[in-house]
Structure formats: structure tokens, C-alpha cells
Amino acid sequence: MISTHKKKKIALIGYRLSGGGSDKVMANLSIFFQHQGFEVDIIIVLDEVSFPYLGKLVNLGLLKSKSNGVFNKIKRLKALKSYLNENKFDFIIDFRFRTKIIQELILARFIYNTKTIFTVHSFLIDHYMPNNSWLTRLMYNHCFANVAITNEMKTLIEKKHQLKNVVTIHNPVYLEEIVKKQNEKIDLEFDFIIAIGQYENEIKQFDKLISSYAKSDLLRKKIHLVIVGNGDEAKLNIAILENNVSDFVHLLGYQNNPFKYLSKAQFLVLCSKNEGFPNVILEALACKTPVISFDCDFGPRDMISSFENGILVENQNWEKLSEAMNLLISDEVLYQNIKQNTLKSIDPFLLEKIGQQWLHLMKAN
């Protein structure tokens, strides 16, 4: 614990406190830092709050106009700069994806006014750093640290951009929250498997999962597929109709408490094209729910030991994915062996342990 006569002040900056994996990480770390004696301010860009957090919430989304024009953006940048100047934070940690180069250059070089840590949460590092390495070094080589969430991501950033200040800290899982929420009742009266994630783009591939599910033995055994998350349902509804599984595939939308569904699922399926460090895997394991996942870049292989706490499937091999689903519902001995290893496998990723890595980083002057 950091204990001085004056509380250390930390600003956590993200897009929102709802929906995304990096937003969940920010929320979880706010709880850890507050418990460690920090004075925590969470600054968000969008007016969306559903995750539990601790600290003071600064909601710049309330200043956002419907048009979101240039003058409105300048207004919010000025508000952010004034707030940071007034509060004299010891650290700023930025969890946002960062694609607008001019805006991000201004933030990194002129608005963030103290020790700043930038995080990268996806295999698609161009969502966080310019493709141009000179610009990336200009923006991020001077900062306190850049945090990658897997070692492979760290290597990719260093190889592509030659940054000298990249460290690896995995995403944490907040077990206390999950234990508290997982036993809430649900209104599903059938056996099911589950997939969770935002499907605003093509990365999650839930339409292909529906087809893979339809070809598996689960349908015949009346084990349903539940999908939790937001996005354009049109493509998924087409896949449901084409595969004639309308009675067996359920789109539940965004859920404030996904853990009550996770804990009652036979297993979680992750079938993404790519990932960063998918929190949902840790959350499933925390619910004692096995995981079947593509061995995609990056993240799943850091959390899943195949046939110990889940099954890693050859990346993008949909036939093998169906086979893995069939295996887990047909081999009860294997299923129970995997299930009994789930909870203990998350031990290295518990919030208390990952939080200590953040404290160690911030003490490394």
C-alpha cells in the first residue's frame, strides 16, 4: 500500500464505464487503487455508466452535443485540460482506443501534464498507436510507460515502433463482484452454452458461431446457444433463419450482470478473429464455467491450458470448433475434470495480484 501524509492522485481516462473490456479494466482498477489509498478520478468521454467503480466520476459525455462538431470537441478538450491542471494528478492512465492522430498528439504532448501511462488492449495495435512509427515514437516514447496486456503484444509494439518503455500487465478479474452476482436467478429453463461480446464489427464472428452450433450435436441434445452483447442483430438473425435454429439461439442483448448467465452455462465459446486479452474468459473461469476458444492472437493461450481448464482450438478452424463443442457435451469425465480446474486457474489474474504489478510499475522511477 502507498501510504504518505498526502494521498496520491490518479486519473483514469476512458471512453465510458460500460460495455467494453478496457472500460471494465479501468473500473476494476479504480476499485483497487481506491482501496490502496489513492485518490481516484475516473474521466469518461461518453455518458454511459453501468460498471461498479470507486472514486470520483468526471463525465465529459455530459458536455457532448448531438452534432459533436469541432467547437464542441475543442470545448471538451479545454475542459479536460483545465481539470487536469487544477487537480495536479500524480499519474494519468489512458484506457481509450486512440485513432484520431492530431487529437491524440495534442493530448499526449500538450494536455496530459504528469506521468502518463498509455494502455493497448487489442491485437490491432493501430487502434491505439499510429501506423507511422515516427509519429508513434513522438507521441509515446516520452511517456512514463506503455502497457501491453500480453507479452506477444509487447513484442509486436517494440518490433514495429521501437518504443523503449513498453511493459506487460495482464487484465485483472474482480472475483468479489462475480461471486456476489453469479447466483442471481435467470429466466432460461433449458441447458445452454454462451457467447459474450459486442458485435458492432466482424471480429466476434457470432454469425459463423451460429452456423457452427447448428452443425454440432448440441442441437440434437437440445442444448441452446445464448448470445449476450450489443450490436447489429440483422446479420445474426439471418444466420439463425438460414440454419433453422430460431427456437434454439437466443440474442439477449447487453446485460448488466452477465455472470448470472455465465455461471449457469455448460461452457463459453470464444470464436473471435483476434483479441487483446478477453476478460470474458477470466470471468467464465471465475464462474467455474469451462471455455472453448480459438487460439487467436492474442490472449486466449495465456489463460487457457487445453484440456485442463478449457479447450484451445486451431485458429479459425470451424470444423474443429464444432468437434470441441461435441466433445465437451459427450465426455462427462473430461468435462468435470476441466470444470474443477477453472476457478484455481485464474489465480495469477486476480485483481489484487495484477494491481500489485501496477503499483510496482508506478514506483519504478
C-alpha positions as a printed NumPy array, in Angstrom:
array([[  0.   ,   0.   ,   0.   ],
       [  1.179,   3.523,  -0.786],
       [  0.92 ,   5.472,   2.457],
       [  2.173,   9.038,   2.682],
       [  0.955,  12.107,   4.521],
       [ -0.734,  13.128,   1.274],
       [ -2.851,  10.822,  -0.861],
       [ -1.503,  10.036,  -4.302],
       [ -3.884,  11.259,  -7.016],
       [ -4.566,   9.217, -10.104],
       [ -6.734,   9.987, -13.154],
       [ -8.145,   7.047, -15.109],
       [ -9.312,   8.138, -18.562],
       [-11.594,   6.006, -20.726],
       [-14.458,   6.232, -23.164],
       [-17.172,   5.005, -20.806],
       [-17.892,   2.787, -17.819],
       [-19.959,   0.299, -19.767],
       [-19.636,  -2.363, -22.418],
       [-16.008,  -2.737, -23.451],
       [-13.172,  -4.796, -21.987],
       [-10.808,  -1.859, -21.449],
       [-13.62 ,   0.028, -19.705],
       [-14.093,  -2.929, -17.356],
       [-10.377,  -2.993, -16.608],
       [-10.486,   0.714, -15.766],
       [-13.466,   0.185, -13.465],
       [-11.791,  -2.733, -11.69 ],
       [ -8.528,  -0.831, -11.219],
       [-10.42 ,   2.149,  -9.778],
       [-11.608,  -0.173,  -7.012],
       [ -8.102,  -1.498,  -6.38 ],
       [ -6.423,   1.929,  -6.362],
       [ -9.081,   3.398,  -4.053],
       [ -8.548,   0.528,  -1.607],
       [ -4.803,   1.18 ,  -1.783],
       [ -5.251,   4.752,  -0.591],
       [ -5.15 ,   6.602,  -3.896],
       [ -7.479,   9.477,  -4.621],
       [ -9.093,   8.204,  -7.835],
       [-10.803,  10.28 , -10.526],
       [-12.413,   8.482, -13.476],
       [-12.786,  10.694, -16.542],
       [-15.056,   9.374, -19.298],
       [-15.868,  10.704, -22.758],
       [-19.287,   9.071, -23.259],
       [-22.212,   9.319, -20.857],
       [-22.514,   5.556, -20.294],
       [-22.122,   4.105, -16.799],
       [-23.035,   0.576, -15.689],
       [-19.863,  -0.986, -14.235],
       [-19.206,  -0.725, -10.487],
       [-16.328,   1.633,  -9.688],
       [-14.832,   3.645,  -6.852],
       [-13.657,   7.254,  -6.918],
       [-14.931,  10.491,  -8.368],
       [-16.622,  10.318, -11.756],
       [-15.923,  13.164, -14.187],
       [-18.385,  12.708, -17.059],
       [-17.274,  14.747, -20.08 ],
       [-20.007,  12.981, -22.037],
       [-22.454,  15.425, -20.458],
       [-20.733,  18.192, -22.455],
       [-21.089,  16.356, -25.762],
       [-23.54 ,  17.898, -28.223],
       [-25.646,  15.923, -30.705],
       [-23.642,  17.255, -33.635],
       [-20.3  ,  16.628, -31.884],
       [-18.752,  19.319, -34.073],
       [-15.26 ,  20.799, -33.976],
       [-16.141,  23.526, -31.483],
       [-17.779,  21.026, -29.152],
       [-14.673,  18.82 , -29.271],
       [-12.465,  21.824, -28.527],
       [-14.746,  22.698, -25.604],
       [-14.311,  19.227, -24.121],
       [-10.54 ,  19.251, -24.673],
       [-10.345,  22.591, -22.853],
       [-12.466,  21.222, -20.023],
       [-10.173,  18.215, -19.722],
       [ -7.027,  20.36 , -19.747],
       [ -8.438,  22.687, -17.088],
       [ -9.454,  19.758, -14.899],
       [ -6.04 ,  18.109, -15.14 ],
       [ -4.263,  21.407, -14.423],
       [ -6.437,  22.144, -11.41 ],
       [ -6.07 ,  18.736,  -9.801],
       [ -2.338,  18.073, -10.265],
       [ -2.505,  14.313, -10.565],
       [  0.488,  12.123,  -9.804],
       [ -0.441,   9.729, -12.62 ],
       [ -2.721,   9.596, -15.648],
       [ -3.653,   6.204, -17.126],
       [ -5.345,   6.275, -20.546],
       [ -7.516,   3.251, -21.442],
       [ -9.096,   4.638, -24.646],
       [ -8.569,   3.422, -28.185],
       [ -6.755,   6.24 , -29.976],
       [ -7.251,   6.589, -33.738],
       [ -7.506,  10.366, -34.294],
       [ -3.841,  11.246, -34.716],
       [ -3.965,  15.037, -34.374],
       [ -6.23 ,  14.866, -31.325],
       [ -4.051,  12.205, -29.7  ],
       [ -0.853,  14.129, -30.409],
       [ -2.355,  17.169, -28.673],
       [ -3.422,  15.048, -25.7  ],
       [ -0.13 ,  13.192, -25.348],
       [  2.168,  16.179, -25.737],
       [  0.189,  19.189, -24.506],
       [ -2.757,  18.201, -22.294],
       [ -1.547,  15.249, -20.237],
       [  0.644,  17.119, -17.77 ],
       [  2.083,  14.464, -15.476],
       [  3.415,  10.892, -15.524],
       [  1.217,   9.214, -18.129],
       [  0.657,   5.528, -18.85 ],
       [ -1.   ,   4.526, -22.123],
       [ -2.61 ,   1.099, -22.444],
       [ -3.029,  -1.062, -25.557],
       [ -5.916,  -3.542, -25.4  ],
       [ -6.046,  -5.22 , -28.798],
       [ -4.048,  -7.261, -31.256],
       [ -4.964,  -4.412, -33.628],
       [ -2.378,  -2.025, -32.187],
       [ -3.142,   0.554, -34.894],
       [ -6.296,   1.318, -32.909],
       [ -4.009,   2.7  , -30.201],
       [ -0.883,   3.917, -31.989],
       [ -0.38 ,   5.476, -35.44 ],
       [  0.812,   3.121, -38.152],
       [  3.63 ,   5.606, -38.755],
       [  6.369,   4.657, -36.28 ],
       [  7.898,   8.143, -36.217],
       [  4.569,   9.566, -35.075],
       [  4.123,   6.782, -32.537],
       [  7.531,   7.482, -31.03 ],
       [  6.782,  11.214, -30.994],
       [  3.571,  10.582, -29.087],
       [  4.505,   7.718, -26.786],
       [  8.269,   7.396, -26.295],
       [  8.341,  10.249, -23.782],
       [  5.56 ,   8.96 , -21.517],
       [  6.043,   7.099, -18.239],
       [  5.074,   3.719, -19.759],
       [  3.029,   1.934, -22.392],
       [  1.212,  -1.102, -21.017],
       [  0.549,  -4.074, -23.287],
       [ -1.716,  -6.789, -21.945],
       [  0.201,  -9.779, -23.344],
       [  3.888, -10.443, -23.938],
       [  3.158, -11.064, -27.622],
       [  1.549,  -7.631, -27.867],
       [  4.571,  -6.062, -26.155],
       [  6.896,  -7.734, -28.671],
       [  4.732,  -6.578, -31.592],
       [  4.776,  -2.949, -30.395],
       [  8.529,  -2.971, -29.775],
       [  9.304,  -4.605, -33.099],
       [  7.051,  -2.304, -35.117],
       [  7.639,   1.025, -33.376],
       [ 10.903,   0.601, -31.419],
       [  9.369,   2.007, -28.248],
       [ 11.63 ,   1.663, -25.214],
       [  9.057,   1.913, -22.423],
       [  6.637,  -0.983, -23.009],
       [  5.692,  -3.336, -20.162],
       [  3.248,  -6.225, -19.897],
       [  0.448,  -6.245, -17.343],
       [ -2.466,  -8.614, -17.914],
       [ -6.078,  -7.633, -17.386],
       [ -7.395,  -8.363, -13.877],
       [-10.516, -10.238, -12.85 ],
       [-12.54 ,  -8.872,  -9.927],
       [-13.624, -12.114,  -8.266],
       [-15.549, -10.463,  -5.424],
       [-18.002,  -8.867,  -7.867],
       [-18.505, -12.112,  -9.777],
       [-19.112, -14.191,  -6.628],
       [-21.69 , -11.64 ,  -5.493],
       [-23.608, -11.57 ,  -8.79 ],
       [-23.348, -15.046, -10.286],
       [-26.12 , -16.658,  -8.252],
       [-28.889, -14.294,  -9.359],
       [-31.78 , -16.153, -10.967],
       [-32.305, -16.218, -14.71 ],
       [-35.464, -16.999, -16.655],
       [-33.971, -19.57 , -19.013],
       [-35.328, -23.045, -18.416],
       [-33.069, -25.035, -20.719],
       [-29.444, -26.125, -20.938],
       [-27.275, -23.747, -22.924],
       [-23.826, -22.66 , -23.991],
       [-22.945, -18.981, -24.131],
       [-21.026, -16.408, -26.168],
       [-20.493, -12.861, -24.901],
       [-19.229,  -9.713, -26.603],
       [-20.057,  -6.595, -28.543],
       [-20.736,  -7.441, -32.182],
       [-20.591,  -3.962, -33.654],
       [-17.989,  -5.241, -36.134],
       [-16.895,  -8.528, -37.715],
       [-14.346,  -9.532, -35.056],
       [-16.571, -11.689, -32.805],
       [-17.974, -13.752, -35.717],
       [-21.154, -14.759, -33.909],
       [-22.905, -15.383, -37.246],
       [-20.353, -18.09 , -38.015],
       [-20.725, -19.436, -34.48 ],
       [-24.445, -19.889, -35.112],
       [-23.64 , -21.966, -38.215],
       [-21.038, -23.996, -36.311],
       [-23.501, -24.585, -33.493],
       [-26.156, -25.729, -35.977],
       [-23.758, -28.356, -37.353],
       [-22.878, -29.683, -33.896],
       [-24.597, -32.321, -31.772],
       [-25.863, -29.681, -29.333],
       [-28.999, -29.029, -31.329],
       [-29.992, -32.698, -31.254],
       [-29.366, -32.792, -27.492],
       [-31.49 , -29.646, -27.029],
       [-28.628, -27.558, -25.673],
       [-29.329, -23.968, -26.698],
       [-26.973, -21.127, -27.674],
       [-27.274, -17.83 , -25.779],
       [-25.52 , -14.7  , -27.081],
       [-25.073, -11.729, -24.736],
       [-23.949,  -8.376, -26.112],
       [-24.789,  -5.375, -28.256],
       [-24.564,  -4.887, -31.995],
       [-26.392,  -5.115, -35.291],
       [-28.641,  -8.147, -34.92 ],
       [-29.605,  -8.26 , -38.609],
       [-26.682, -10.459, -39.648],
       [-27.2  , -12.787, -36.686],
       [-30.916, -13.091, -37.386],
       [-30.134, -14.04 , -40.994],
       [-27.769, -16.778, -39.748],
       [-30.439, -18.008, -37.321],
       [-33.039, -18.271, -40.107],
       [-30.634, -19.823, -42.631],
       [-29.647, -22.527, -40.142],
       [-33.226, -23.1  , -38.964],
       [-32.361, -22.602, -35.274],
       [-34.866, -19.905, -34.289],
       [-36.051, -21.92 , -31.28 ],
       [-32.536, -22.613, -30.04 ],
       [-30.496, -19.401, -30.452],
       [-31.281, -16.501, -28.133],
       [-29.976, -12.933, -28.501],
       [-30.237, -11.392, -25.043],
       [-28.591,  -8.045, -25.801],
       [-26.39 ,  -6.211, -23.303],
       [-26.705,  -7.434, -19.714],
       [-25.517,  -5.51 , -16.662],
       [-24.941,  -8.849, -14.967],
       [-23.58 , -11.39 , -17.459],
       [-22.217, -13.535, -14.63 ],
       [-25.636, -14.979, -13.748],
       [-25.74 , -16.43 , -17.278],
       [-22.08 , -17.44 , -17.383],
       [-22.329, -19.422, -14.165],
       [-25.247, -21.481, -15.49 ],
       [-23.862, -22.16 , -18.979],
       [-22.379, -25.51 , -19.95 ],
       [-19.409, -23.64 , -21.379],
       [-18.373, -20.367, -23.006],
       [-17.352, -20.206, -26.672],
       [-14.966, -17.511, -27.938],
       [-14.64 , -17.501, -31.728],
       [-13.06 , -14.112, -32.49 ],
       [-10.789, -13.277, -35.418],
       [ -8.453, -11.605, -32.942],
       [ -8.479, -10.38 , -29.37 ],
       [ -6.435,  -8.448, -26.823],
       [ -6.844, -10.199, -23.516],
       [-10.529, -11.151, -23.428],
       [-11.895, -10.528, -19.939],
       [-14.814, -12.834, -20.631],
       [-12.527, -15.873, -20.473],
       [-11.398, -14.989, -16.949],
       [-14.972, -14.169, -15.966],
       [-16.197, -17.55 , -17.223],
       [-13.437, -19.389, -15.374],
       [-14.281, -17.4  , -12.236],
       [-17.841, -18.743, -12.602],
       [-16.413, -22.303, -12.836],
       [-17.509, -22.449, -16.468],
       [-15.158, -24.15 , -18.974],
       [-14.085, -22.255, -22.107],
       [-13.708, -23.309, -25.729],
       [-11.728, -20.73 , -27.689],
       [ -9.913, -20.271, -30.952],
       [ -6.181, -19.955, -30.355],
       [ -6.295, -16.467, -31.874],
       [ -3.886, -13.558, -31.374],
       [ -3.733, -12.517, -28.575],
       [ -4.855, -13.601, -25.12 ],
       [ -6.668, -16.958, -25.035],
       [ -3.477, -19.01 , -24.9  ],
       [ -2.347, -17.012, -21.848],
       [ -5.46 , -18.056, -19.92 ],
       [ -6.452, -21.461, -21.268],
       [ -4.459, -24.657, -20.862],
       [ -6.056, -27.05 , -23.314],
       [ -7.911, -29.951, -21.676],
       [ -7.157, -28.505, -18.233],
       [ -9.499, -25.515, -17.835],
       [-10.873, -25.429, -21.367],
       [-10.055, -26.312, -24.955],
       [ -7.943, -24.251, -27.352],
       [ -8.985, -24.861, -30.948],
       [ -6.816, -24.369, -34.021],
       [ -7.351, -20.749, -35.019],
       [-10.336, -20.205, -37.355],
       [-10.942, -23.936, -37.818],
       [-14.738, -24.006, -37.532],
       [-14.973, -27.758, -38.012],
       [-12.62 , -28.269, -35.05 ],
       [-14.705, -25.798, -33.037],
       [-17.819, -27.922, -33.587],
       [-15.833, -31.032, -32.636],
       [-14.693, -29.393, -29.404],
       [-18.28 , -28.489, -28.521],
       [-19.361, -32.07 , -29.215],
       [-16.539, -33.414, -27.072],
       [-17.437, -31.352, -24.014],
       [-21.078, -32.426, -24.054],
       [-20.306, -36.106, -24.726],
       [-17.331, -36.812, -22.431],
       [-18.622, -36.206, -18.901],
       [-15.358, -37.252, -17.245],
       [-13.344, -34.764, -19.311],
       [-15.947, -32.051, -18.712],
       [-15.882, -32.473, -14.927],
       [-12.06 , -32.597, -14.842],
       [-11.904, -29.339, -16.779],
       [-14.621, -27.736, -14.661],
       [-12.842, -28.479, -11.386],
       [ -9.71 , -26.654, -12.652],
       [-11.463, -23.485, -13.778],
       [-11.534, -21.361, -10.628],
       [ -7.994, -22.057,  -9.466],
       [ -6.634, -21.261, -12.936],
       [ -7.491, -17.553, -12.579],
       [ -5.278, -17.09 ,  -9.511],
       [ -2.478, -15.198, -11.376],
       [ -5.046, -12.75 , -12.77 ],
       [ -6.875, -11.768,  -9.583],
       [ -7.321,  -8.017,  -9.14 ],
       [ -5.131,  -7.951,  -6.034],
       [ -2.195,  -9.556,  -7.869],
       [ -2.494,  -7.561, -11.089],
       [ -2.982,  -4.416,  -9.011],
       [  0.329,  -5.027,  -7.276],
       [  2.012,  -5.072, -10.69 ],
       [  0.535,  -1.641, -11.375],
       [  1.853,  -0.368,  -8.032],
       [  5.285,  -1.759,  -8.836],
       [  5.257,  -0.015, -12.226],
       [  4.304,   3.322, -10.721],
       [  7.052,   3.092,  -8.116],
       [  9.664,   2.395, -10.8  ],
       [ 11.092,   5.867, -11.267]])
